[in-house]
Amino acid sequence: MFGLSELAIILIVVIAIMLAKKGPELARNAGKSARILKAEARAMKEAEEQQATDTPPRVIQGETIPNRTEQPPADGTRL
């Protein structure tokens, strides 16, 4: 029967043979995917910059709370 070291060597050889056949194709596909991801990220960044320059910031009107000069109660209740 095979021992653990023999099985590991056989597994490594099988993986190396499969990688030799499929390696260039896998590397090419990974490169294409990286280029697509980079282009999409650049397009998103440009769209965000374009949107930031197109629309002015919204101003929401509200009421202000005057500053309180008194101290909060000692018993921990809110005013």
C-alpha positions as CSV (number, residue, x, y, z in Angstrom):
1,M,0.0,0.0,0.0
2,F,1.0,3.6,-0.5
3,G,2.2,5.7,2.4
4,L,1.4,9.3,3.0
5,S,4.5,10.6,1.4
6,E,4.0,8.6,-1.8
7,L,0.4,9.9,-2.1
8,A,1.6,13.5,-1.5
9,I,4.2,13.1,-4.3
10,I,1.6,11.6,-6.7
11,L,-0.9,14.4,-5.9
12,I,1.8,17.1,-6.5
13,V,2.7,15.5,-9.9
14,V,-1.0,15.3,-10.9
15,I,-1.6,18.9,-9.9
16,A,1.6,20.0,-11.8
17,I,0.4,18.2,-15.0
18,M,-3.0,19.7,-14.8
19,L,-1.6,23.2,-14.1
20,A,0.8,22.9,-17.1
21,K,-2.3,22.3,-19.4
22,K,-4.6,24.9,-17.8
23,G,-2.2,27.3,-16.3
24,P,-1.8,29.7,-19.2
25,E,-5.6,29.8,-19.7
26,L,-6.2,30.5,-16.0
27,A,-3.6,33.3,-16.0
28,R,-5.1,34.9,-19.1
29,N,-8.6,34.8,-17.6
30,A,-7.3,36.2,-14.3
31,G,-5.6,39.1,-16.3
32,K,-8.8,39.8,-18.2
33,S,-10.8,39.9,-15.0
34,A,-8.3,42.2,-13.3
35,R,-8.5,44.6,-16.3
36,I,-12.3,44.6,-16.3
37,L,-12.4,45.2,-12.5
38,K,-9.9,48.1,-12.8
39,A,-11.9,49.7,-15.7
40,E,-15.2,49.4,-13.7
41,A,-13.6,50.9,-10.6
42,R,-12.3,53.8,-12.7
43,A,-15.7,54.3,-14.3
44,M,-17.4,54.4,-10.9
45,K,-14.9,56.9,-9.6
46,E,-15.4,59.1,-12.7
47,A,-19.2,58.9,-12.3
48,E,-19.0,59.9,-8.6
49,E,-16.8,62.9,-9.5
50,Q,-19.2,63.9,-12.3
51,Q,-22.2,63.6,-10.0
52,A,-20.4,65.7,-7.3
53,T,-19.8,68.5,-9.8
54,D,-23.3,68.4,-11.4
55,T,-25.5,68.7,-8.3
56,P,-25.0,71.4,-5.6
57,P,-25.3,70.2,-2.1
58,R,-28.8,70.3,-0.6
59,V,-29.5,72.6,2.2
60,I,-32.2,71.4,4.6
61,Q,-33.8,74.1,6.7
62,G,-34.4,73.3,10.3
63,E,-34.6,75.0,13.7
64,T,-31.7,75.5,16.0
65,I,-31.7,74.7,19.7
66,P,-30.4,77.6,21.9
67,N,-27.4,76.8,24.1
68,R,-28.4,76.0,27.6
69,T,-26.5,77.6,30.4
70,E,-28.0,75.7,33.3
71,Q,-26.6,72.4,34.6
72,P,-28.5,69.1,34.2
73,P,-30.4,67.8,37.3
74,A,-28.4,65.8,39.9
75,D,-30.9,63.0,40.0
76,G,-30.1,61.9,36.3
77,T,-33.5,62.9,34.8
78,R,-33.6,64.8,31.6
79,L,-34.9,68.4,31.2
